[in-house]
Amino acid sequence: MQQLRFVREEQEKRVHGAVVRASEEFEKIKIALDEKLAEAGKRLAKLEAENSQLMKALAGKDMVIEDLSKYRTQLEADFNALMLRVDSTEKEKAS
């Protein structure tokens, strides 16, 4: 009977030891994953800030491109009008 109790106690000790080791390993893994998650969160925040700055810069450049395009269109129209006046003046002088 005493031997049976001894075997049972030894088995319980082994099970308890295995549970403790598994719990410790779980905690180590959890801590490592929490650290990785925190790093990923920091990286995400940094990338979001960078993305926001890039979007603002892009929007500004889009506005400049749009303004330059309008300016170019106006210059082309003015140039064409001047060329028509030059052609008209040359025709009048030739007549």
Beta strands, then each sheet from edge to edge (+ up, - down):
end
